[in-house]
Amino acid sequence: MRKIILTILLTLVITGVYQPAKASLISDYAYRREQIKESRQDVKAIKDLFKKQAYYANKHDSKGLAALYDDKYMNNDGFNKEVYFKSIESTWEACEDLSYSTRILSISVNGDYATVDVEETANGTVVEKYDYMQIAGEIHSLSEGIYHLVKINGKWYIAGETSISDESSLLYGDARFMNIDLQVPAQVGSGDDYTTTLKVDADDDNFILGSIDHDLVTYPTKPPRNELRALPRSGELERIIKANTDNINEYAVASLAISKVTPMGEDNVKIRMAGLACIMKRINVVPKNNFVKLED
């Protein structure tokens, strides 16, 4: 009889423990399913947001594009929403056919916040007047960055942006068909020295003048003023630059003037302007942390 009672007690205890555990598992499963469902909805909404961004950007519709951005938008260059859109509008004025393409690399959602890793390209043409002649140029840009999103009242907005890398080029004439490589570090410490190297793969009959400088990421921009000098036969130009101490990100800027040299008899040559180029690459400047101390 005692064995039966003990068996019944054990059965009741096991059943009592098992049933809530089973219910808990079912509850957890339902919660996870709901979380997955919400996450999928958020991912879809975020992808739709970037489709709208591409649409308005390619239409050069600043009003429609601005509606996708949070009023407290701030990027890692310190540009707020107003300054950021002024810089965009000035770019559209200079290049009326500039077109954009965005490739989403990853999306991470954390409640009402999300980060989106992207690769972006931009291409367009510009026309400049030179000695009463119109010269057409090409703009190309490739960048990688992270968008920071916030969900307000169930709707996603772009709240910030961190640029990881950015390379832009403005090419005229023969420069459009040359291999031009500007090598810089992705980031440097505030006030540190870094080396910028320019490599140009040019034909033997090209005579190239070039310069290397750096330009702070500010608005309005202040283009660098540096004298051009002849590139050596190796086609390489190198310069050591000191990063700014104002904790502002900067661009390494290379400018090129390309001339074509044509022999005219034994002692004469004909020189004509064949192309122009301006290459820019982002360098993120890391502020110095004065609160980090090493003790013996």
WORAVEN-V770072 format. One record per residue. N is the residue number from 1. RES is the residue in three letters. PHI is phi in radians with two decimals (999 if undefined). PSI is psi in whole degrees, -180 to 180 (999 if undefined). Layout:
n: (N;N)
res: (RES;RES)
phi: (PHI;PHI)
psi: (PSI;PSI)
This chain:
n: (1;2;3;4;5;6;7;8;9;10;11;12;13;14;15;16;17;18;19;20;21;22;23;24;25;26;27;28;29;30;31;32;33;34;35;36;37;38;39;40;41;42;43;44;45;46;47;48;49;50;51;52;53;54;55;56;57;58;59;60;61;62;63;64;65;66;67;68;69;70;71;72;73;74;75;76;77;78;79;80;81;82;83;84;85;86;87;88;89;90;91;92;93;94;95;96;97;98;99;100;101;102;103;104;105;106;107;108;109;110;111;112;113;114;115;116;117;118;119;120;121;122;123;124;125;126;127;128;129;130;131;132;133;134;135;136;137;138;139;140;141;142;143;144;145;146;147;148;149;150;151;152;153;154;155;156;157;158;159;160;161;162;163;164;165;166;167;168;169;170;171;172;173;174;175;176;177;178;179;180;181;182;183;184;185;186;187;188;189;190;191;192;193;194;195;196;197;198;199;200;201;202;203;204;205;206;207;208;209;210;211;212;213;214;215;216;217;218;219;220;221;222;223;224;225;226;227;228;229;230;231;232;233;234;235;236;237;238;239;240;241;242;243;244;245;246;247;248;249;250;251;252;253;254;255;256;257;258;259;260;261;262;263;264;265;266;267;268;269;270;271;272;273;274;275;276;277;278;279;280;281;282;283;284;285;286;287;288;289;290;291;292;293;294;295;296)
res: (MET;ARG;LYS;ILE;ILE;LEU;THR;ILE;LEU;LEU;THR;LEU;VAL;ILE;THR;GLY;VAL;TYR;GLN;PRO;ALA;LYS;ALA;SER;LEU;ILE;SER;ASP;TYR;ALA;TYR;ARG;ARG;GLU;GLN;ILE;LYS;GLU;SER;ARG;GLN;ASP;VAL;LYS;ALA;ILE;LYS;ASP;LEU;PHE;LYS;LYS;GLN;ALA;TYR;TYR;ALA;ASN;LYS;HIS;ASP;SER;LYS;GLY;LEU;ALA;ALA;LEU;TYR;ASP;ASP;LYS;TYR;MET;ASN;ASN;ASP;GLY;PHE;ASN;LYS;GLU;VAL;TYR;PHE;LYS;SER;ILE;GLU;SER;THR;TRP;GLU;ALA;CYS;GLU;ASP;LEU;SER;TYR;SER;THR;ARG;ILE;LEU;SER;ILE;SER;VAL;ASN;GLY;ASP;TYR;ALA;THR;VAL;ASP;VAL;GLU;GLU;THR;ALA;ASN;GLY;THR;VAL;VAL;GLU;LYS;TYR;ASP;TYR;MET;GLN;ILE;ALA;GLY;GLU;ILE;HIS;SER;LEU;SER;GLU;GLY;ILE;TYR;HIS;LEU;VAL;LYS;ILE;ASN;GLY;LYS;TRP;TYR;ILE;ALA;GLY;GLU;THR;SER;ILE;SER;ASP;GLU;SER;SER;LEU;LEU;TYR;GLY;ASP;ALA;ARG;PHE;MET;ASN;ILE;ASP;LEU;GLN;VAL;PRO;ALA;GLN;VAL;GLY;SER;GLY;ASP;ASP;TYR;THR;THR;THR;LEU;LYS;VAL;ASP;ALA;ASP;ASP;ASP;ASN;PHE;ILE;LEU;GLY;SER;ILE;ASP;HIS;ASP;LEU;VAL;THR;TYR;PRO;THR;LYS;PRO;PRO;ARG;ASN;GLU;LEU;ARG;ALA;LEU;PRO;ARG;SER;GLY;GLU;LEU;GLU;ARG;ILE;ILE;LYS;ALA;ASN;THR;ASP;ASN;ILE;ASN;GLU;TYR;ALA;VAL;ALA;SER;LEU;ALA;ILE;SER;LYS;VAL;THR;PRO;MET;GLY;GLU;ASP;ASN;VAL;LYS;ILE;ARG;MET;ALA;GLY;LEU;ALA;CYS;ILE;MET;LYS;ARG;ILE;ASN;VAL;VAL;PRO;LYS;ASN;ASN;PHE;VAL;LYS;LEU;GLU;ASP)
phi: (999;-1.10;-1.10;-1.15;-1.09;-1.07;-1.10;-1.13;-1.06;-1.07;-1.10;-1.12;-1.12;-1.08;-1.11;-1.10;-1.32;-1.20;-1.08;-1.07;-1.09;-1.13;-1.10;-1.12;-1.08;-1.12;-1.12;-1.07;-1.10;-1.13;-1.13;-1.12;-1.07;-1.16;-1.11;-1.09;-1.10;-1.12;-1.09;-1.13;-1.13;-1.15;-1.07;-1.09;-1.11;-1.19;-1.10;-1.12;-1.06;-1.31;-1.14;-1.15;-1.05;-1.11;-1.09;-1.19;-1.14;-1.27;-1.48;0.97;-1.72;-1.18;-1.18;-1.14;-1.19;-1.11;-1.16;-1.55;-1.88;-1.19;-1.09;-1.67;-0.95;-2.68;-1.83;-1.37;-1.68;1.45;-1.47;-1.48;-1.07;-1.10;-1.16;-1.03;-1.33;-1.14;-1.17;-1.14;-1.13;-1.17;-1.17;-1.14;-1.17;-1.36;-2.31;-1.30;-1.92;-1.07;-2.11;-2.16;-2.52;-2.15;-2.04;-1.38;-1.60;-2.83;-2.29;-2.20;-1.91;-2.36;1.16;-1.59;-2.24;-2.67;-2.17;-2.27;-1.49;-2.38;-2.13;-2.14;-2.21;-2.48;-2.47;-2.99;-2.26;-2.33;-2.19;-2.10;-1.71;-2.44;0.91;1.12;-2.06;-1.67;-2.07;-1.60;-2.25;-2.07;-1.95;-2.33;-2.51;-2.37;-2.49;-2.20;-2.86;-2.18;-1.59;-1.91;-1.97;-2.38;-1.78;-2.13;0.92;1.40;-2.15;-1.51;-2.32;-1.46;-1.80;-3.03;-2.68;-2.05;-1.47;-1.59;-2.53;-2.78;-2.27;-2.24;-2.46;-2.13;-2.17;-2.15;1.02;-1.13;-1.07;-1.14;-1.99;-1.82;-1.52;-2.14;-2.19;-1.94;-1.89;-2.49;-1.27;-1.23;-2.64;-2.45;-1.42;-0.99;1.39;-1.40;-1.48;-2.52;-1.78;-1.99;-2.13;-1.93;-2.15;-2.18;-1.68;-2.09;-1.30;-1.16;-1.56;-1.67;-2.03;-2.12;-1.83;-2.57;-2.63;-2.25;-2.60;-2.36;-2.33;-1.23;-1.43;-2.29;-2.42;-1.23;-1.26;-2.13;-1.05;-1.20;-2.06;-2.39;-1.32;-1.39;-2.43;-1.17;-1.31;-1.17;-1.07;-1.20;1.35;-2.06;-2.31;-2.33;-2.59;-1.67;-2.11;-1.67;-1.13;-1.16;-1.86;-1.62;1.02;-2.03;-1.13;-2.49;-1.99;-1.46;-2.17;-2.04;-2.04;-2.34;-2.13;-1.91;-2.05;-1.86;-1.86;-2.10;-1.11;-2.23;1.46;-1.35;-2.01;-2.06;-2.36;-1.94;-2.03;-2.31;-1.20;-1.97;-3.13;-2.36;-2.63;-2.39;-2.04;-2.25;-2.32;-1.27;-2.29;-1.42;-1.69;-1.54;-1.09;-1.39;-1.67;-1.41;-1.83;-1.71;-2.26;-1.82;-1.96;-1.15)
psi: (-41;-38;-39;-44;-45;-40;-43;-43;-46;-40;-43;-43;-48;-44;-43;-37;-40;-42;-50;-37;-42;-43;-38;-42;-43;-41;-45;-42;-43;-39;-44;-40;-41;-40;-44;-41;-46;-40;-42;-39;-40;-43;-43;-44;-37;-41;-39;-37;-43;-27;-41;-39;-46;-40;-52;-35;-43;-22;-8;41;92;-33;-47;-38;-41;-28;-17;-7;140;145;-22;20;140;130;178;4;1;12;127;-176;-44;-49;-41;-45;-27;-40;-37;-46;-37;-33;-42;-33;-37;-31;95;-19;20;127;152;153;134;131;118;125;-38;155;129;121;133;86;-122;14;152;154;141;117;131;159;126;142;151;139;144;-178;152;155;126;152;132;114;51;17;148;128;127;139;166;140;131;139;138;127;156;140;179;123;139;122;156;142;121;121;41;6;138;139;154;116;-18;174;137;114;123;-48;153;124;126;148;142;115;134;146;-134;-19;-24;-21;12;152;111;123;125;119;121;159;152;-34;154;163;152;125;0;155;144;157;132;128;130;127;128;126;96;161;163;-25;11;138;121;131;138;165;156;133;-175;151;126;146;91;171;129;159;151;94;141;151;106;142;141;145;158;134;141;170;-24;-18;17;140;134;144;140;126;143;125;150;158;14;7;42;135;156;167;138;132;126;130;140;140;119;125;151;128;121;122;138;84;-163;-39;-1;150;154;127;128;147;126;-21;163;152;145;120;134;137;136;143;116;125;121;121;151;133;106;2;8;119;139;129;149;999)
